[in-house]
Amino acid sequence: MAPHSLPSTERRARYYTDTAAAFGRWGRREDCLRALLAAEHQAPEETRARPAVKSLVSGLLVSGRTTAELRGLAARVGVLL
């Protein structure tokens, strides 16, 4: 299913969050970050408040190289180390 066909911004954000989680489990950090940023773009307030997003971002911070995009997202969700 294409995310743009989902009926609400919250569902599109959830789609991207779930996709990010899958990418994270597969070790695909760049794809995980892109999906998290897409979720944030769809529903910023909701995405930033989700514990699952905070957990994913925290995992990305400690598991490898950090980028400006990742540090920015970490700051916005409140998990910057």
Backbone as JSON, one array per atom type, in Angstrom:
{
  "sequence": "MAPHSLPSTERRARYYTDTAAAFGRWGRREDCLRALLAAEHQAPEETRARPAVKSLVSGLLVSGRTTAELRGLAARVGVLL",
  "N": [[0.84, -1.17, 0.0], [0.55, 2.18, -0.8], [1.85, 4.91, 1.03], [0.72, 7.49, 0.72], [-1.9, 6.97, 0.14], [-3.18, 6.38, 2.47], [-5.7, 7.22, 4.91], [-5.29, 9.33, 6.81], [-3.09, 11.78, 8.3], [-1.95, 10.89, 10.65], [-2.05, 8.11, 10.38], [-0.37, 7.79, 8.18], [2.01, 8.69, 9.32], [2.34, 6.7, 11.24], [2.69, 4.5, 9.56], [5.2, 5.15, 8.43], [6.74, 5.13, 10.78], [6.53, 2.44, 11.57], [7.77, 1.3, 9.36], [10.33, 2.37, 9.68], [11.06, 1.05, 12.03], [11.25, -1.58, 11.09], [13.37, -1.3, 9.23], [15.35, -0.61, 11.07], [15.61, -3.0, 12.55], [16.71, -4.57, 10.58], [19.16, -3.48, 10.32], [19.54, -1.33, 8.67], [20.42, 1.58, 8.79], [20.45, 4.18, 7.52], [18.12, 4.1, 5.94], [16.27, 3.72, 7.97], [16.48, 6.16, 9.37], [15.63, 7.92, 7.34], [12.95, 7.1, 7.07], [11.99, 7.75, 9.62], [12.25, 10.53, 9.55], [10.43, 11.07, 7.52], [8.08, 10.29, 8.81], [8.03, 12.21, 10.82], [7.69, 14.47, 9.25], [5.09, 14.08, 8.31], [3.45, 14.05, 10.66], [4.43, 15.88, 12.95], [4.16, 16.55, 15.82], [2.9, 14.3, 16.91], [4.67, 12.26, 16.18], [7.02, 12.99, 17.51], [6.31, 12.56, 20.13], [6.04, 9.86, 20.49], [6.94, 6.9, 22.17], [8.14, 4.74, 20.81], [9.46, 5.95, 18.67], [11.33, 7.52, 20.04], [12.85, 5.48, 21.15], [13.87, 4.22, 18.83], [15.41, 6.33, 17.74], [17.25, 6.74, 19.82], [18.58, 4.29, 19.71], [19.77, 4.51, 17.18], [21.55, 6.59, 17.69], [23.46, 5.46, 19.42], [24.48, 3.33, 18.04], [26.14, 3.77, 15.88], [27.62, 5.9, 13.39], [26.85, 9.35, 13.67], [24.82, 11.83, 12.17], [24.16, 15.19, 11.08], [21.44, 15.38, 10.54], [20.4, 13.25, 12.06], [21.18, 14.01, 14.67], [19.7, 16.38, 14.87], [17.06, 15.37, 14.73], [17.11, 13.79, 17.02], [17.37, 15.77, 18.99], [14.92, 17.07, 18.65], [13.07, 15.08, 19.41], [13.8, 14.74, 21.96], [15.93, 13.13, 22.94], [18.63, 13.57, 22.75], [21.95, 12.85, 23.35]],
  "CA": [[0.0, 0.0, 0.0], [1.29, 3.44, -0.86], [1.5, 5.71, 2.2], [-0.14, 8.64, 0.41], [-3.29, 6.55, 0.02], [-3.76, 6.21, 3.79], [-6.71, 8.26, 5.08], [-4.99, 10.44, 7.71], [-1.66, 12.03, 8.52], [-1.52, 10.03, 11.75], [-1.8, 6.76, 9.84], [0.84, 7.86, 7.35], [3.13, 8.76, 10.25], [2.49, 5.36, 11.82], [3.26, 3.68, 8.5], [6.63, 5.44, 8.36], [7.35, 4.68, 12.03], [6.63, 0.99, 11.48], [8.79, 1.03, 8.34], [11.61, 2.68, 10.32], [11.36, -0.04, 12.96], [11.7, -2.72, 10.29], [14.71, -0.98, 8.76], [16.25, -0.68, 12.22], [15.87, -4.41, 12.85], [17.54, -5.1, 9.5], [20.45, -2.81, 10.34], [19.58, -0.34, 7.59], [20.35, 2.83, 9.53], [20.09, 5.33, 6.67], [16.7, 3.96, 5.59], [15.53, 3.94, 9.21], [16.44, 7.6, 9.61], [14.76, 8.54, 6.32], [11.55, 6.8, 7.4], [11.64, 8.55, 10.8], [12.08, 11.91, 9.11], [9.16, 11.12, 6.78], [7.01, 10.25, 9.82], [8.02, 13.52, 11.45], [7.14, 15.41, 8.27], [3.64, 13.86, 8.24], [2.77, 14.41, 11.92], [5.55, 16.18, 13.84], [3.86, 16.49, 17.24], [2.62, 12.92, 17.27], [5.88, 11.46, 16.02], [7.98, 13.36, 18.55], [5.83, 12.1, 21.43], [5.94, 8.39, 20.54], [8.06, 6.18, 22.78], [8.81, 3.9, 19.81], [10.36, 6.82, 17.91], [12.43, 7.84, 20.94], [13.68, 4.28, 21.25], [14.59, 4.06, 17.56], [16.42, 7.39, 17.62], [18.29, 6.42, 20.8], [19.36, 3.19, 19.15], [20.61, 5.02, 16.09], [22.61, 7.42, 18.26], [24.51, 4.66, 20.07], [24.9, 2.18, 17.23], [27.0, 4.08, 14.74], [27.93, 7.28, 13.03], [25.73, 10.28, 13.74], [24.81, 12.89, 11.18], [23.43, 16.38, 11.52], [20.0, 15.06, 10.5], [20.09, 12.4, 13.21], [21.29, 14.83, 15.89], [18.55, 17.27, 14.88], [15.87, 14.59, 15.09], [17.28, 13.42, 18.43], [17.05, 16.95, 19.8], [13.47, 17.35, 18.57], [12.31, 14.08, 20.16], [14.23, 14.82, 23.36], [16.83, 12.04, 23.34], [20.01, 13.9, 22.41], [22.89, 12.49, 24.42]],
  "C": [[0.9, 1.24, 0.0], [0.88, 4.33, 0.31], [0.58, 6.89, 1.9], [-1.62, 8.26, 0.29], [-3.95, 6.3, 1.39], [-4.62, 7.42, 4.14], [-6.35, 9.44, 5.98], [-3.48, 10.61, 7.87], [-1.13, 11.15, 9.65], [-1.22, 8.61, 11.26], [-0.58, 6.74, 8.94], [2.08, 7.92, 8.24], [3.39, 7.39, 10.88], [3.1, 4.4, 10.81], [4.78, 3.88, 8.45], [7.37, 5.0, 9.63], [7.54, 3.17, 12.01], [7.7, 0.58, 10.46], [10.18, 1.29, 8.92], [12.02, 1.56, 11.28], [11.88, -1.27, 12.21], [13.12, -2.48, 9.77], [15.73, -1.06, 9.9], [16.6, -2.11, 12.58], [16.78, -5.04, 11.81], [18.92, -4.46, 9.45], [20.62, -1.77, 9.24], [19.35, 1.05, 8.17], [19.88, 4.01, 8.7], [18.6, 5.29, 6.3], [15.81, 4.19, 6.82], [15.39, 5.43, 9.49], [15.54, 8.3, 8.6], [13.29, 8.31, 6.64], [11.11, 7.6, 8.63], [11.42, 10.02, 10.43], [10.79, 12.07, 8.31], [7.98, 11.1, 7.76], [6.89, 11.61, 10.49], [7.41, 14.57, 10.51], [5.61, 15.29, 8.22], [2.93, 14.37, 9.48], [3.83, 14.69, 12.98], [5.25, 16.0, 15.33], [3.65, 15.05, 17.69], [3.89, 12.07, 17.22], [6.86, 11.74, 17.16], [7.59, 12.86, 19.93], [5.83, 10.58, 21.56], [7.17, 7.75, 21.18], [8.83, 5.32, 21.78], [9.81, 4.71, 18.99], [11.56, 7.17, 18.77], [13.39, 6.67, 21.06], [14.5, 4.06, 19.98], [15.71, 5.08, 17.42], [17.56, 7.14, 18.6], [19.19, 5.3, 20.29], [20.27, 3.63, 18.03], [21.79, 5.83, 16.63], [23.77, 6.59, 18.81], [25.09, 3.57, 19.18], [25.81, 2.52, 16.06], [27.2, 5.56, 14.57], [26.67, 8.15, 13.13], [25.92, 11.37, 12.68], [24.07, 14.09, 11.77], [21.93, 16.12, 11.54], [19.6, 14.24, 11.73], [20.17, 13.19, 14.51], [20.12, 15.81, 15.99], [17.27, 16.55, 15.3], [15.93, 14.2, 16.57], [16.94, 14.59, 19.36], [15.55, 17.22, 19.8], [12.63, 16.34, 19.34], [12.75, 14.01, 21.61], [15.13, 13.71, 23.82], [18.29, 12.34, 23.01], [20.89, 13.61, 23.61], [23.76, 13.64, 24.82]]
}
